[in-house]
Amino acid sequence: MTREWLRSGVFKDDPNADLKATRIIQELGDRAITKSHSRHILPGAAQNLGLNILPLESDQSLQDAVLSVHHATILTMSMTPAVKII
């Protein structure tokens, strides 16, 4: 499923879509490398895998909005009995 999403979405018009999707799945799906689902992946490492990323810091307005939502969510989860936010 993930391979198909990468091929049809992220790499839609890329002639190397299959190769890139396979490499990303192999690298990010390898527990010996990632060790856990929550392990941080640096932007440079993601770009080296072939992912098209844009650092959040490159758009100050977007970064402020994302951090506002993040902080509100963290506060809600830690200060209320909420267990899920959709």
Backbone as JSON Lines, residues from 0, in Angstrom:
{"i":0,"aa":"M","n":[0.83,-1.18,0.0],"ca":[0.0,0.0,0.0],"c":[0.88,1.26,0.0]}
{"i":1,"aa":"T","n":[1.87,1.3,0.87],"ca":[2.74,2.48,0.95],"c":[3.51,2.68,-0.34]}
{"i":2,"aa":"R","n":[4.0,1.61,-0.91],"ca":[4.75,1.7,-2.17],"c":[3.87,2.34,-3.25]}
{"i":3,"aa":"E","n":[2.62,1.91,-3.32],"ca":[1.72,2.45,-4.33],"c":[1.43,3.92,-4.08]}
{"i":4,"aa":"W","n":[1.25,4.31,-2.83],"ca":[1.02,5.73,-2.5],"c":[2.22,6.57,-2.9]}
{"i":5,"aa":"L","n":[3.42,6.07,-2.63],"ca":[4.62,6.81,-3.03],"c":[4.68,6.93,-4.55]}
{"i":6,"aa":"R","n":[4.42,5.84,-5.25],"ca":[4.49,5.86,-6.72],"c":[3.42,6.77,-7.32]}
{"i":7,"aa":"S","n":[2.21,6.7,-6.82],"ca":[1.11,7.44,-7.44],"c":[0.96,8.86,-6.9]}
{"i":8,"aa":"G","n":[1.59,9.15,-5.78],"ca":[1.46,10.48,-5.19],"c":[2.77,11.25,-5.21]}
{"i":9,"aa":"V","n":[3.65,10.9,-4.32],"ca":[4.91,11.63,-4.14],"c":[5.74,11.64,-5.43]}
{"i":10,"aa":"F","n":[5.81,10.51,-6.11],"ca":[6.63,10.39,-7.31],"c":[5.79,10.18,-8.57]}
{"i":11,"aa":"K","n":[4.63,10.79,-8.61],"ca":[3.65,10.57,-9.68],"c":[4.25,10.62,-11.09]}
{"i":12,"aa":"D","n":[4.99,11.64,-11.42],"ca":[5.51,11.79,-12.79],"c":[7.01,11.48,-12.89]}
{"i":13,"aa":"D","n":[7.54,10.82,-11.9],"ca":[8.96,10.51,-11.86],"c":[9.21,9.17,-12.56]}
{"i":14,"aa":"P","n":[10.11,9.13,-13.56],"ca":[10.37,7.86,-14.25],"c":[11.03,6.81,-13.35]}
{"i":15,"aa":"N","n":[11.61,7.24,-12.23],"ca":[12.25,6.32,-11.29],"c":[11.38,6.08,-10.06]}
{"i":16,"aa":"A","n":[10.09,6.24,-10.19],"ca":[9.17,6.14,-9.06],"c":[9.28,4.79,-8.35]}
{"i":17,"aa":"D","n":[9.33,3.7,-9.1],"ca":[9.4,2.37,-8.48],"c":[10.68,2.21,-7.66]}
{"i":18,"aa":"L","n":[11.79,2.6,-8.22],"ca":[13.08,2.48,-7.54],"c":[13.11,3.33,-6.27]}
{"i":19,"aa":"K","n":[12.64,4.58,-6.38],"ca":[12.65,5.47,-5.22],"c":[11.72,4.97,-4.12]}
{"i":20,"aa":"A","n":[10.53,4.52,-4.51],"ca":[9.57,4.02,-3.52],"c":[10.13,2.8,-2.8]}
{"i":21,"aa":"T","n":[10.74,1.91,-3.54],"ca":[11.31,0.7,-2.94],"c":[12.44,1.06,-1.97]}
{"i":22,"aa":"R","n":[13.3,1.98,-2.35],"ca":[14.42,2.38,-1.49],"c":[13.9,3.0,-0.19]}
{"i":23,"aa":"I","n":[12.93,3.87,-0.29],"ca":[12.38,4.54,0.89],"c":[11.75,3.52,1.84]}
{"i":24,"aa":"I","n":[11.0,2.6,1.3],"ca":[10.35,1.58,2.12],"c":[11.4,0.69,2.79]}
{"i":25,"aa":"Q","n":[12.42,0.32,2.04],"ca":[13.48,-0.53,2.63],"c":[14.21,0.19,3.76]}
{"i":26,"aa":"E","n":[14.54,1.45,3.56],"ca":[15.29,2.21,4.57],"c":[14.44,2.52,5.79]}
{"i":27,"aa":"L","n":[13.25,3.08,5.58],"ca":[12.42,3.5,6.7],"c":[11.71,2.33,7.37]}
{"i":28,"aa":"G","n":[11.59,1.22,6.66],"ca":[10.94,0.05,7.22],"c":[11.89,-0.92,7.9]}
{"i":29,"aa":"D","n":[13.17,-0.61,7.87],"ca":[14.18,-1.48,8.48],"c":[14.33,-1.14,9.95]}
{"i":30,"aa":"R","n":[13.86,-2.01,10.82],"ca":[13.9,-1.75,12.26],"c":[15.32,-1.62,12.79]}
{"i":31,"aa":"A","n":[16.27,-2.22,12.12],"ca":[17.67,-2.09,12.56],"c":[18.17,-0.65,12.38]}
{"i":32,"aa":"I","n":[17.58,0.06,11.43],"ca":[17.97,1.45,11.16],"c":[17.1,2.42,11.97]}
{"i":33,"aa":"T","n":[15.8,2.24,11.9],"ca":[14.9,3.21,12.55],"c":[14.63,2.9,14.01]}
{"i":34,"aa":"K","n":[14.75,1.65,14.41],"ca":[14.61,1.18,15.78],"c":[13.21,1.37,16.39]}
{"i":35,"aa":"S","n":[12.51,2.43,16.06],"ca":[11.14,2.6,16.56],"c":[10.37,3.53,15.63]}
{"i":36,"aa":"H","n":[9.06,3.51,15.76],"ca":[8.19,4.33,14.92],"c":[8.42,5.82,15.16]}
{"i":37,"aa":"S","n":[8.82,6.17,16.37],"ca":[8.95,7.59,16.71],"c":[10.36,8.15,16.54]}
{"i":38,"aa":"R","n":[11.24,7.4,15.94],"ca":[12.63,7.86,15.78],"c":[12.7,9.02,14.79]}
{"i":39,"aa":"H","n":[13.43,10.05,15.17],"ca":[13.56,11.26,14.37],"c":[14.41,10.99,13.13]}
{"i":40,"aa":"I","n":[13.98,11.52,11.99],"ca":[14.74,11.43,10.75],"c":[15.1,12.85,10.34]}
{"i":41,"aa":"L","n":[16.37,13.14,10.25],"ca":[16.82,14.48,9.91],"c":[16.46,14.83,8.46]}
{"i":42,"aa":"P","n":[16.21,16.12,8.18],"ca":[15.84,16.53,6.82],"c":[16.84,16.07,5.75]}
{"i":43,"aa":"G","n":[18.12,16.18,6.04],"ca":[19.13,15.75,5.06],"c":[19.04,14.27,4.76]}
{"i":44,"aa":"A","n":[18.8,13.47,5.78],"ca":[18.66,12.02,5.59],"c":[17.42,11.72,4.75]}
{"i":45,"aa":"A","n":[16.33,12.43,5.01],"ca":[15.11,12.23,4.23],"c":[15.33,12.62,2.77]}
{"i":46,"aa":"Q","n":[16.03,13.72,2.54],"ca":[16.33,14.14,1.17],"c":[17.25,13.14,0.48]}
{"i":47,"aa":"N","n":[18.21,12.58,1.22],"ca":[19.12,11.59,0.63],"c":[18.38,10.32,0.22]}
{"i":48,"aa":"L","n":[17.26,10.04,0.87],"ca":[16.45,8.89,0.49],"c":[15.65,9.16,-0.78]}
{"i":49,"aa":"G","n":[15.54,10.43,-1.15],"ca":[14.77,10.79,-2.34],"c":[13.44,11.43,-2.03]}
{"i":50,"aa":"L","n":[13.16,11.66,-0.76],"ca":[11.91,12.33,-0.4],"c":[12.01,13.81,-0.73]}
{"i":51,"aa":"N","n":[10.93,14.35,-1.26],"ca":[10.86,15.77,-1.57],"c":[10.32,16.48,-0.34]}
{"i":52,"aa":"I","n":[11.21,17.08,0.43],"ca":[10.78,17.74,1.66],"c":[11.17,19.2,1.62]}
{"i":53,"aa":"L","n":[10.44,19.98,2.39],"ca":[10.72,21.4,2.56],"c":[10.77,21.64,4.06]}
{"i":54,"aa":"P","n":[11.91,22.08,4.59],"ca":[11.99,22.3,6.04],"c":[10.94,23.3,6.52]}
{"i":55,"aa":"L","n":[10.29,22.98,7.61],"ca":[9.25,23.84,8.17],"c":[9.8,25.25,8.43]}
{"i":56,"aa":"E","n":[11.07,25.33,8.8],"ca":[11.68,26.62,9.1],"c":[11.78,27.54,7.89]}
{"i":57,"aa":"S","n":[11.59,27.02,6.71],"ca":[11.69,27.85,5.5],"c":[10.46,28.71,5.27]}
{"i":58,"aa":"D","n":[9.39,28.46,6.01],"ca":[8.15,29.25,5.89],"c":[7.71,29.63,7.3]}
{"i":59,"aa":"Q","n":[8.06,30.85,7.73],"ca":[7.83,31.27,9.1],"c":[6.35,31.24,9.48]}
{"i":60,"aa":"S","n":[5.47,31.65,8.59],"ca":[4.03,31.65,8.89],"c":[3.51,30.22,9.1]}
{"i":61,"aa":"L","n":[3.93,29.33,8.23],"ca":[3.52,27.93,8.36],"c":[4.09,27.33,9.64]}
{"i":62,"aa":"Q","n":[5.35,27.61,9.93],"ca":[5.97,27.09,11.15],"c":[5.21,27.59,12.39]}
{"i":63,"aa":"D","n":[4.86,28.86,12.43],"ca":[4.11,29.4,13.56],"c":[2.77,28.7,13.72]}
{"i":64,"aa":"A","n":[2.08,28.47,12.61],"ca":[0.78,27.81,12.66],"c":[0.9,26.37,13.14]}
{"i":65,"aa":"V","n":[1.87,25.65,12.61],"ca":[2.07,24.25,13.0],"c":[2.45,24.15,14.48]}
{"i":66,"aa":"L","n":[3.35,25.01,14.92],"ca":[3.76,24.98,16.33],"c":[2.62,25.37,17.26]}
{"i":67,"aa":"S","n":[1.76,26.29,16.83],"ca":[0.59,26.66,17.65],"c":[-0.34,25.47,17.84]}
{"i":68,"aa":"V","n":[-0.6,24.75,16.76],"ca":[-1.45,23.56,16.86],"c":[-0.76,22.49,17.71]}
{"i":69,"aa":"H","n":[0.53,22.3,17.51],"ca":[1.29,21.31,18.28],"c":[1.22,21.63,19.78]}
{"i":70,"aa":"H","n":[1.51,22.87,20.14],"ca":[1.5,23.26,21.54],"c":[0.11,23.13,22.16]}
{"i":71,"aa":"A","n":[-0.91,23.53,21.43],"ca":[-2.27,23.4,21.94],"c":[-2.64,21.93,22.15]}
{"i":72,"aa":"T","n":[-2.2,21.09,21.25],"ca":[-2.48,19.65,21.37],"c":[-1.74,19.06,22.57]}
{"i":73,"aa":"I","n":[-0.48,19.39,22.72],"ca":[0.31,18.87,23.85],"c":[-0.3,19.33,25.18]}
{"i":74,"aa":"L","n":[-0.67,20.59,25.27],"ca":[-1.29,21.09,26.5],"c":[-2.62,20.4,26.77]}
{"i":75,"aa":"T","n":[-3.42,20.23,25.74],"ca":[-4.71,19.56,25.9],"c":[-4.53,18.13,26.4]}
{"i":76,"aa":"M","n":[-3.57,17.41,25.8],"ca":[-3.35,16.01,26.18],"c":[-2.76,15.88,27.58]}
{"i":77,"aa":"S","n":[-1.98,16.86,28.02],"ca":[-1.34,16.75,29.33],"c":[-2.17,17.37,30.46]}
{"i":78,"aa":"M","n":[-3.09,18.27,30.13],"ca":[-3.81,18.98,31.18],"c":[-5.3,18.63,31.26]}
{"i":79,"aa":"T","n":[-5.77,17.74,30.39],"ca":[-7.18,17.35,30.39],"c":[-7.27,15.82,30.35]}
{"i":80,"aa":"P","n":[-8.46,15.27,30.56],"ca":[-8.6,13.82,30.44],"c":[-8.73,13.33,28.99]}
{"i":81,"aa":"A","n":[-8.53,14.21,28.03],"ca":[-8.64,13.82,26.62],"c":[-7.6,12.74,26.29]}
{"i":82,"aa":"V","n":[-8.01,11.77,25.49],"ca":[-7.09,10.71,25.07],"c":[-6.93,10.65,23.55]}
{"i":83,"aa":"K","n":[-7.74,11.46,22.84],"ca":[-7.68,11.42,21.39],"c":[-8.16,12.76,20.84]}
{"i":84,"aa":"I","n":[-7.46,13.27,19.84],"ca":[-7.86,14.5,19.17],"c":[-7.88,14.19,17.67]}
{"i":85,"aa":"I","n":[-8.98,14.55,17.03],"ca":[-9.09,14.31,15.59],"c":[-9.11,15.65,14.88]}
